[in-house]
Amino acid sequence: MKVKYLITAIGGDIGNSVIHCLYNEFSKNILVGCDVTPFIPGYDEIGEFFLAPPYLEEEKYLEFILEKCKKYKITHILPMTEGEIQIFNKYREKTRLAGLKVMIQNSDLLDIAFSKYNTALAIKVMGLNSPKTWKPGEITEEIEYPVIVKPDRGCGSKYVKIITNLNEYHEAISIIPDAVIQEYIGKPEDEYTVGLFSNGKNVKVIAFKRMLDLNGMSKVVEVIEDKKINDIAETIAKYFNLKGSINFQMRKQRDQYYIFEINPRISSTVGFRYKLGFKDIIWWLELLDGNENEIYYKQEELPIMGVRSYEEKIFRSLSITSKTIRL
């Protein structure tokens, strides 16, 4: 059977990076993209594109995507945002009955990783380090400032607040929905992001020390080789019985790594990883098709640095009503 891949939210940083990776591996004729806007950087690297509605109305969004999959003969769906992943997780049976393979993690892993509170509990069970984490009603002791207040679910830095006193704490709790409080660990320059892939037989790890831009994305990365990180990754893969790719983020303090977040999806460093031979986006597609063969990956000699660059894109004779964009 011929394969055809649908990549959602390709105007975002993750979707755009995934398009670049897949364009290097496959004919663009088997790549279909969608987004809520037609003006996306990777437009010329896909064979077909359609506008998608926002995913806030779950069932309408799902039915729309299923109709488009039928129209374009799509076989695999690669959801790029957490909101979309949660919809496809909720309606697994519908996509299965439609004959579609969806690149998402198992439900148990998603339930844990999409909650920062549940993530902290799971990390503790694994015997690993994480920042002390509370819900507002659980704090019975004097808080040692600074602390981080952020939403329990969701990604991005919009509602993430560094709190330095009691007044700021109460203000943050009042405006951040479903807040959790975490101990402030380390320094921004001691932050790490780790890509972890397993096909059930092989576990592969790539770690970066990173510097973030104003949007919370990795702007500058340095490849790191540390047995402690590899051991942490092996523990996480075993705990979740991992199949596919995830990413976890850490800070280092007093020679110890503290995990503060697990992203149960392809992450924004996928482009860096791909260029270094860590092709987890490709390995996961192969896994969806039943390929559990040994993965060949060897880390290059260090040091290696990476920088995220930006480019200008001009759209000429392109409009929502043009025949180029199929609704």
N, C-alpha and C positions, 0 to 999 in steps of 0.2 A: 504494500500500500504506500502511495506517495505521501510524504509528510508535508505539512504546512504549519508554520508557527505564527501564532498571534501574540504580539507583545503589546501589553497595555501601557498607558501613560508614558508614551515614548517622548513626550516633551519634557519630562522630568530628568533629573541628572542620572538616576539609575537606569531608566528605560533607554535614554540616549546612549549610555555607555554599553548597555547590552546589545543595542542595535549595531554599534561599531564592531563588537566582538563577533556577532553572528554574520555580519556582512563579510568579514574576513574568512569565514568558514564555509558559507553556503552561497548558492545563487540567490540574489535578492528576490527572485521570482517566488521563492517559498516563504518569504517574510512579509507578514501583514502587520501593520501597526494601527493603533487607535489612540485618540486623545480627545480632550474636550475642546482643543483649539487646533486649527489646521496649520498654524505657523510653528513648526517643530524642526529643530536642527537636522535630524537624521532623515528628513523626507526623501532625499535622493538615494538612500541606502536600503529602501524597502520597495517591494514590488507593488503593493497596494496599501491604501490607507482609508480609514473611515472615521468620521466624527462619532464620539461616544458621549452619552449623557453622563452627568455626575452620578456617582454610585450611592447617593443618599437614599434613594428609593430602591431598596435592595432587589425586590422581585422584578420590578420593571427593568432595572439594569441587567439582571441576569437573563431575562427573556430576550432583551435586545442583543446581548452578546451571543446567546445561543442561536438566534436567527442569523446573525452575521457569520457565525462559524459554519452554519449550514450553507449559506450563500457562497462563501469563499472556499468551501471544502477544507476547513481548518481541522487539524488533527491534535494539535498541542496548544495549550494556553499558558502563557507566562505572565502572571499578574505581578505588577511591579510595586504597587502600593499596599500598605497594611490594610486599608479599608477594603480593597478588592480581594485581598487574600482572605479576609474574614468572611466575605460573602461566599467565595468559592469553597471555603471550609464548611460553612453552614449548609450549602446545597451540593455537597459532594455527590449524592445519589443522582441528582439531575444531570450533572455533567458526565457521570459514568454511563447513564442510560443513553446519553447523546453520543457516546463513543469517543469522548474527549479525554485526553491526558492532561492533567493540570499540575503545573510545577509549584506545589505547596508542600509544607511539612505535615506530619501527622497531627491529629487534633490535640493530643495530649501535650506535645511540645508547644503548639501554638497557644494553648490555654495558659501555659506557664510563662512563655516568653513575652506575650503581649501585655503581661502585667508586671510592672517593675517590682511590686511587692511580692508576687508569687515567685518571680525570678530570684529575689534575695533569699527566700525560704528554701528554694531548690538548691541554690549554691551552697547554702549552709549544710543541707543534707548530703551533698557531694563531698563535704569536708574541705571545701575551698573557701577563699576569703571573699567577702563582699562588704561594702559599707553597711553600718548599722542602718536599718530601715524600719520606719514606723508609719502607721496611719495616725492622723491627728489625735484620735481618741486613745491611742495606746501610750502616749507620752506621759509618764508619771514622774519622771525625774527632770532635773534641771538640764535643759539643752545646752550643750557646749557649742558655741558659735565659732565659725560659720557652719551653716547647714545648707543643703540643697532642698528646695521645694519644687516639685514638678508633678504633672498629671501621672496617675498610675498607668494609664494606657495612652498610646499615641506616641508619635516621634516628632522630632523637630525641637528647636530651642525657644519657640515663642513664649511658652509659659514656664520655662525653667528659670528659677530665681535663686541667686545666692543671697542668703539671709544672714545678717550680721547682728540683729538684736530682736527683742521680743515684739516691738511694734511692727517691724518688717515681717516678722513671722505671722502675726495675726492678719495683716493686710494680704499677704500671699495666700494664706489659707482661705480667705474670703473670696478671692477672685480666680483661683485655680481649681477647676473641677476635679473631683475625685483625687485629691492631692495625696502624695506620699512625701515623707521627709527622709532624707538620707544624710548620713554623716559625710562631711566634706573631706575627701581623701586626696592627698598629694597636691601636685601643681599642674597647671595646664600643659606645661612642657614635658610632663611625665605621663602622657596619655598614649594608650596603645589600642590598636584595632587589629583583630585576628580573624582571618578567614579560615573556616574549618569545613572540610568536605569528607564525607564517608559514603561508600557504596555498600556498606555492611561488611566488607572484607578489608578494604584499604582505608586508612585514615590519613588525610593530607592536611598540612597546616602551613599557613604563611602569615607572618606577623609584621606589622608596621608600627613604628613609633611615628606619631603624626602631629601636625600642626593644623588647626582648624581655621576656616575662613569665617566671615561674619554670619554666614548661613548655617554654620555647624557642620559643613562638609570638610573632608580631609583635603587640605590645599597642598601641603608638602608632606611626603612620607619618606621614612627611612626603613629599609628592610632590616629586621632584627632576627638574630638566631640565638635562642635561649632554651636550654633543655627544660627549664621550669615552665615556659609557655607551652612547649610541646606536651609536657605531662598534664598540664591543666586541660589542654584541648582533648587529649585522649580520655581523660576522666569525663568530660562533658559529652563526648561522642558515645561513650559506653553507657552513661546514665540515660540518655535519650534514645538509645538504640538508633543512632542517627543514620538516616539515608538522605543524602542531598547536601545542600550547602546552608550554613548559617554563619553569622558573624557575631563576635562578642567584643565588648569594649572594656578596657581596664585602665586603672591608674596604678602607678607604682609608688609605694611609700615604705621607706626603711627596708628596701630590698625585697618587699613582698608585693605581689600583684593582687589587686582588689577588683573583682568583676562587678560592674555596675549596670550592665545592660546586655541582653542577648537579642539580636535581631534575627528572627527565624525566616530569613529570606535572602535573596541576592542583595548585596549591599553596595554602597556607592564607590567602594574601592575595586569593584569588579574589573574596571578597565586597567587599573594598575596591575592587578593579579594576572589578567590575561596576557599583558605584554611581557610578564615575567615567566610565562609558561604554566602558570597555575590556572588552568582552564576549567574552573568549576562550573561555569555556565554550560559548557559543552559536556562535561562529565555527567551533570545532572540530567541533561536531555538524553544521553545514552542510557542512563539508569532508568529513566521512564520507559524506555523501550526494551528493558530487560537485560541490558549489558552490565554485568558485574565483574568484568575482567579486571586484571591488575591495572592500576593507574600508574603511568610513568611520569614522574615529576622529580626533578632534581634542582634544588636551589642553587642559583649562581653564586659565584664567589663575591663576598662582600668587600667594600661597602657599595650599596646601591641606594640612590635617592630617586624620588619621583616628584614631579610638580604637575598639578592640575592646571591646564591652560584654557584660555577662552578664545573663541573665534567669532567673527561676524558672519551672519547669514542674511542674504538678500532674497526676497521672494518677488518674482516678477510674473505677471499674468497668472496669478494664483488667487482664487477666491473660493468662498464656501460654495458658490453655485457652479463652479467650473466642473467639467466632466472629469478632471483629474482626481477630484475628491469624491468618492462614491458614498452617498448617504444610505 
